[in-house]
Amino acid sequence: MAGLRLGPLLRYVDWDRGESATVWVEADRPCTVEVRCPDGAGGESRTFQIAGHHYALVPVTGLSPGTETPYGIRLDGEQVWPPPDSRFPPSTIRTPNPVTGEGSSASAPDVRVSFGSCRWAAPAHDEADPVGPDALDTLAASLAAGPPGDRPDVLLLLGDQVYADEVSADTRDWLAARRDLREAPGAEVADYEEYTRLYYESWLDPEVRWLLSTVPSCMVFDDHDVIDDWNTSAAWQQEIRATDWWQERILSGLMSYWVHQHLGNLSPAELADDELYATVRAAPDGTEALRKFAAAADADHAFTRWSYRRDFGRTRLLMVDSRAARVLDEHHRAMLDPEETQWLRDQLLDGPGSYDHLLIGTSLPWLLPPLIHDAESWDAALCAGVRGARWARFGEKLRRAADLEHWAAFPDSFGELTRLIADAGTGEGAPATICVLSGDVHHAYVAEPHWPRGGARSPLPAGQPQPSVPDSLVLQLTCSPVHNSVPAYVRFGFRFGWSRAGRALGRALRRHGRLEDPPVGWRRDGGGPWFGNQLMTLDLRGRASRLRLIQARRDGAGDRLETVLDRELTRN
């Protein structure tokens, strides 16, 4: 009899008609996977095979708008979910009432979006947790015990869902039993099978497994899903490609991401048009087809697009790939290649007035603490040769040692994104809010940019027009980690980065790098920075929005969530 190896994960829920969804599972052998609801809604799909593993992404149809419907999983007709001894409420699919009336904010359903990044898998409940309570575990326990209305409508996981380069002690032991860790890549993931171990460790956590079965999720990778500082520079890429282990690592990383994360980001219509998905499903074994795809995607950043768009009523989400789409030529560095930039512009400007809130998900913050922004821009200038070859070599070493690779390290791309945001937020039909959602930096903060009236603070690079002053409220919302460590020196560095002394040091670095001021200024808004295992939640109602930051805390009574920020989002 077939067994359920991983999942179910509720991934896509239709917000246009409120009648369909997709559910992802891994089974332990080839089988037919069915999703069944008591009211007759459901769907089925045959598993496809990748590297000896068997997966299905099941389209669920016949759902009723504005309802919450429990569901179960059958494999070859045998019920396997929910488990008979489950201590959690039934897994459900909650559908919205679709928007009624063209362009009507008042008729749009409310949307609750929770987000965060950077999650080490939590240890077993009987083991000590050296980094404190897991925010996803704690959220799941709270939701399971509370009313269904408290649940997010979607959970955004903004990178580092697994850590291929920083494995747990248990996984290290498992790797050591499989191969000699004295040989590269050592105690890191080497191939597809080892990647599956990371997903089992993370998603078989009982609380997280239930949470992902009942809250739809959207995901995007960051560096640790593959390796720390993935695609930080052309020199880095050249060096790592010369090793004898990297090719298998990058192909396995992209293959496992496509299977476990990317497929579920797509709508049923997008899946129907996806040639690779059709090929993999039709083949007895889709491994080779997926491997060829991954090799092509690694060789050419323009070969595929990992970025995607989701509309939740009158809230638009654009999840942006800020890792694989990079252009690394030192004299033409870009966070996004030209095709990706054009795609982003097209999505931002599609249907002016058709959305009230714009969410841009990018694993890496657009607006950093000012000193760190200036240090990254300065380092990029050094690497480009503004101070000569010796400084360029120093800049490359510093870039890798200090992880100087955010939007600020791609100054032209920073200016382009700034201009795109301003364009999307200007004029008739501008959304009420534009929020850039990010993680990566192991703390949380809110930053509000300010455009001086009359345009940018100083000229943008040649060929880039000056940004307008947006009518929308624009914010950088950064939240990480979900479950990870935050060393004391990191806390000090980020706090100093926001300080007056830090800003002065940043200005000195800009002068040394012969840099103009960035096209916008910004300030931290609402307190912080905050450190700990945490998640942010946006409640979007009509053109109003509310932000909450919750942290997982541990005391004598156990793990709990504590709200450390709760505020309406308004322009200061």
SVG drawing of the C-alpha trace seen along z (x, -y; Angstrom):
<svg xmlns="http://www.w3.org/2000/svg" viewBox="-21 -70 68 72">
<polyline fill="none" stroke="black" stroke-width="0.4" points="0.0,0.0 1.3,-3.5 2.2,-5.8 2.4,-9.5 6.1,-10.5 5.8,-14.3 2.9,-16.8 0.2,-17.6 1.0,-21.3 -1.8,-23.6 -0.2,-25.8 -2.4,-27.8 -5.9,-29.0 -7.9,-30.7 -8.8,-34.3 -10.6,-35.1 -13.5,-32.7 -12.9,-31.0 -13.5,-27.5 -10.1,-25.8 -6.8,-25.1 -3.7,-22.9 -2.3,-20.4 1.3,-19.1 2.4,-15.6 5.2,-13.1 4.3,-9.4 6.6,-6.5 5.8,-4.8 4.0,-5.4 0.3,-5.9 -2.8,-8.0 -3.2,-10.8 -6.7,-12.0 -7.9,-15.1 -11.4,-14.6 -13.7,-17.1 -17.0,-16.1 -19.0,-18.4 -17.8,-16.5 -15.0,-18.9 -11.7,-17.3 -9.3,-16.2 -6.7,-13.5 -3.4,-13.2 -0.9,-10.4 2.5,-10.8 5.6,-11.8 9.1,-10.5 12.2,-12.4 15.4,-10.7 13.4,-7.7 10.9,-10.0 7.2,-10.2 5.4,-13.6 2.0,-15.0 0.5,-18.4 -3.2,-17.8 -5.7,-20.4 -8.7,-20.7 -12.0,-21.9 -15.6,-22.3 -14.9,-24.4 -17.5,-26.9 -16.5,-30.5 -16.4,-32.0 -16.1,-28.7 -13.7,-26.7 -13.7,-23.0 -11.9,-20.1 -10.1,-17.7 -8.3,-14.4 -5.7,-12.6 -6.1,-9.1 -3.3,-7.1 -4.7,-4.5 -8.0,-4.8 -6.7,-4.4 -7.0,-7.3 -3.6,-8.5 -4.4,-12.1 -5.4,-13.3 -3.5,-10.8 -5.9,-8.9 -4.0,-10.1 -3.7,-13.7 -3.8,-16.3 -4.5,-19.1 -7.7,-20.4 -8.7,-19.1 -6.7,-20.5 -8.9,-22.8 -9.1,-24.9 -10.5,-28.3 -11.7,-30.1 -12.4,-33.8 -15.5,-35.4 -14.4,-36.8 -14.3,-40.6 -17.7,-41.9 -17.9,-45.0 -15.3,-46.4 -12.6,-48.4 -14.5,-48.3 -12.3,-48.4 -15.3,-48.1 -16.3,-44.7 -12.8,-43.2 -12.2,-40.5 -9.8,-41.3 -6.4,-39.7 -4.1,-38.6 -0.5,-38.0 2.2,-36.6 5.8,-36.5 9.4,-35.7 12.5,-33.9 15.5,-32.0 14.4,-28.8 16.7,-26.1 14.6,-23.0 13.5,-22.8 14.9,-19.9 12.6,-17.3 10.4,-18.4 12.4,-16.5 15.7,-18.2 17.1,-21.6 16.7,-24.3 19.9,-26.4 18.3,-29.3 15.0,-29.5 11.5,-28.7 10.6,-28.4 8.2,-31.1 6.4,-28.8 6.0,-26.1 4.7,-28.6 2.3,-30.2 1.0,-26.7 0.3,-25.8 -1.4,-29.2 -3.6,-28.8 -4.5,-25.2 -5.8,-26.3 -7.5,-29.5 -10.5,-30.4 -10.0,-29.7 -10.5,-33.4 -7.1,-34.1 -5.3,-32.2 -3.4,-34.0 -4.8,-33.8 -1.3,-33.2 2.2,-32.5 5.1,-34.0 8.4,-32.2 11.1,-34.6 14.1,-32.4 16.4,-30.0 13.6,-27.5 16.4,-24.9 20.1,-25.3 22.2,-23.3 25.4,-24.6 24.6,-24.6 23.0,-21.2 21.8,-20.0 23.8,-17.5 21.3,-14.8 21.7,-15.5 25.5,-15.6 25.4,-12.1 23.1,-10.9 25.5,-12.4 28.5,-10.8 26.9,-7.4 26.4,-7.9 29.8,-9.3 33.2,-10.5 32.8,-14.0 36.5,-14.7 35.8,-15.1 34.2,-18.2 31.6,-19.5 32.0,-18.0 29.1,-18.3 27.0,-20.1 24.4,-18.8 25.9,-17.2 23.1,-15.8 19.3,-15.5 18.8,-12.7 20.5,-14.8 18.3,-17.8 15.3,-15.6 16.6,-15.0 16.5,-18.7 12.9,-19.0 11.9,-15.9 13.6,-17.4 11.9,-20.8 8.4,-19.9 7.8,-16.7 7.9,-18.8 4.4,-18.1 3.4,-21.7 4.8,-22.9 3.3,-20.0 -0.2,-20.9 0.4,-24.6 1.5,-24.1 -1.5,-21.7 -4.0,-24.4 -2.4,-27.8 -1.6,-28.4 2.0,-29.3 4.2,-31.2 7.9,-30.6 11.1,-31.9 14.7,-30.9 17.7,-32.7 21.3,-31.8 21.3,-29.1 18.8,-27.1 21.8,-26.5 25.0,-28.0 25.9,-31.1 26.5,-34.1 25.1,-32.3 26.0,-34.4 27.7,-37.1 30.1,-38.0 31.6,-36.8 34.9,-35.9 33.0,-33.8 31.0,-32.1 34.2,-31.3 36.0,-29.8 33.1,-27.6 32.4,-26.3 36.0,-25.1 35.4,-22.7 34.5,-19.1 31.4,-19.1 29.6,-22.2 27.8,-21.0 26.0,-18.3 25.2,-20.7 23.7,-23.5 21.7,-21.1 20.3,-19.3 19.5,-22.6 17.6,-23.9 15.9,-20.5 14.7,-20.2 13.6,-23.8 11.5,-23.2 9.9,-20.2 9.3,-21.2 8.8,-25.0 8.4,-26.4 5.7,-24.2 3.3,-25.1 3.8,-28.8 2.1,-28.4 -1.6,-28.6 -3.4,-25.7 -3.4,-27.8 0.3,-28.4 0.9,-24.7 -1.1,-23.8 1.2,-25.9 4.4,-24.7 6.2,-22.4 8.7,-21.0 5.8,-20.1 4.0,-18.3 7.2,-16.5 8.0,-15.3 4.5,-14.1 4.4,-12.2 7.7,-10.4 8.2,-7.2 11.1,-9.0 11.3,-12.8 14.8,-13.1 16.8,-13.6 14.4,-16.2 14.5,-18.2 18.3,-17.8 18.7,-19.3 16.4,-22.1 18.4,-22.9 21.7,-22.8 20.3,-25.3 18.9,-27.5 22.3,-27.6 24.2,-28.3 21.9,-31.1 20.2,-33.4 17.7,-34.3 16.7,-30.7 13.8,-30.6 11.9,-32.9 11.6,-32.0 9.7,-35.2 5.9,-35.1 2.8,-37.1 -0.2,-36.4 -3.3,-38.6 -5.3,-38.3 -8.4,-40.3 -7.1,-43.8 -3.7,-43.0 -1.0,-42.2 2.1,-40.1 5.2,-40.1 7.7,-37.6 11.1,-38.5 14.1,-36.2 17.0,-38.2 19.5,-35.3 19.4,-33.4 18.6,-36.3 21.7,-38.3 24.1,-39.7 27.6,-39.4 29.9,-41.3 31.6,-43.8 31.0,-46.6 27.3,-45.7 26.2,-44.3 22.5,-43.9 20.3,-42.2 17.9,-41.4 18.7,-40.8 17.0,-43.0 14.2,-40.5 13.4,-40.1 13.4,-43.9 11.0,-44.3 8.8,-41.6 8.7,-43.4 7.9,-46.7 5.1,-45.1 3.5,-43.5 3.8,-46.7 2.1,-48.8 -0.5,-46.2 -4.0,-47.5 -3.5,-50.9 -6.1,-51.2 -6.8,-47.5 -5.1,-46.9 -5.1,-48.8 -1.9,-47.2 1.3,-46.2 3.6,-43.7 7.0,-43.1 8.6,-40.0 12.4,-40.0 14.5,-37.9 17.1,-40.7 16.0,-44.1 15.8,-47.0 16.5,-49.5 19.1,-48.5 20.5,-50.2 22.2,-53.3 25.8,-52.4 25.4,-48.9 23.8,-50.3 26.7,-52.7 29.3,-50.1 27.8,-47.8 27.7,-50.6 31.3,-51.6 32.4,-48.0 30.8,-47.6 32.6,-50.7 35.9,-49.3 35.3,-46.0 34.5,-47.9 38.0,-49.5 37.2,-53.1 40.2,-53.1 42.5,-50.8 43.3,-47.1 44.6,-46.7 41.4,-48.2 39.4,-46.0 41.0,-42.9 40.3,-44.1 36.7,-44.8 36.2,-41.3 37.6,-39.8 35.4,-42.1 32.3,-41.4 32.5,-37.7 33.6,-38.0 30.9,-40.5 28.0,-39.3 27.9,-42.7 25.5,-41.5 22.1,-43.1 20.3,-45.6 22.8,-48.3 25.7,-46.2 24.0,-46.6 23.7,-50.4 22.1,-50.6 19.5,-48.0 18.8,-49.8 18.1,-53.0 16.0,-51.1 13.9,-49.4 13.5,-52.8 12.2,-54.3 9.8,-51.4 8.3,-51.7 7.9,-55.5 6.3,-55.0 3.9,-52.4 2.9,-54.6 2.4,-57.8 -0.7,-59.3 -4.4,-58.3 -5.0,-54.8 -1.9,-54.5 -2.2,-51.9 -2.6,-52.9 0.5,-51.1 3.6,-49.6 5.5,-47.3 8.8,-45.7 8.8,-42.4 12.3,-41.0 14.2,-38.8 17.8,-37.5 19.4,-40.0 18.3,-38.3 16.4,-41.2 13.2,-43.1 12.6,-46.7 10.3,-49.1 11.9,-51.7 10.2,-54.5 11.8,-56.2 11.5,-59.9 11.8,-61.5 12.8,-65.1 10.2,-67.2 11.5,-67.8 13.1,-64.4 16.0,-62.4 18.5,-63.6 21.3,-63.3 21.5,-62.2 20.9,-58.6 23.3,-56.8 23.3,-57.8 20.2,-56.7 18.0,-56.4 15.3,-59.1 14.6,-60.6 11.9,-59.0 8.7,-60.8 7.5,-61.4 5.0,-58.6 1.5,-59.2 1.4,-55.7 2.8,-55.0 6.0,-53.1 7.7,-50.9 10.4,-48.4 9.2,-45.6 12.1,-43.3 11.5,-40.2 13.9,-37.4 14.7,-34.9 11.9,-32.5 14.2,-30.2 17.9,-30.9 20.7,-32.5 21.5,-36.2 25.0,-36.6 25.7,-39.6 28.1,-41.2 25.4,-41.1 23.0,-42.9 25.6,-45.6 26.4,-46.0 22.8,-46.5 22.0,-48.9 25.1,-50.9 24.2,-50.9 21.1,-53.0 22.9,-55.4 24.0,-58.9 27.6,-57.9 27.0,-55.0 25.4,-57.4 28.4,-59.7 30.8,-56.7 28.6,-55.7 29.0,-59.2 32.8,-58.9 32.7,-55.6 30.6,-57.1 33.2,-59.9 36.0,-57.4 34.1,-55.4 33.4,-58.6 29.6,-57.9 26.7,-60.1 24.0,-60.0 21.4,-57.3 18.2,-58.5 16.1,-58.4 16.8,-58.8 15.1,-56.6 14.7,-56.3 13.7,-53.6 10.0,-53.9 8.2,-52.7 11.1,-51.6 13.4,-48.6 15.4,-47.0 14.0,-43.8 15.9,-40.6 14.5,-37.1 12.6,-34.4 9.7,-36.3 7.1,-36.9 5.3,-39.9 1.6,-40.0 -0.2,-42.5 -4.0,-42.9 -5.2,-44.6 -8.8,-45.8 -10.0,-48.0 -7.3,-50.7 -6.4,-50.4 -3.5,-48.3 -2.3,-47.2 1.1,-45.7 2.0,-43.3 5.3,-41.9 5.1,-38.8 8.0,-37.0 8.2,-33.5 9.0,-33.6 9.7,-30.8 8.8,-30.9 7.8,-28.5 4.4,-27.9 6.0,-27.0 6.3,-28.7 4.0,-31.6 3.7,-34.5 4.2,-38.1 3.2,-41.1 6.0,-43.6 4.6,-46.0 1.0,-46.6 0.2,-49.7 -1.8,-51.1 0.3,-52.0 0.1,-55.7 2.4,-58.2 4.6,-60.0"/>
</svg>
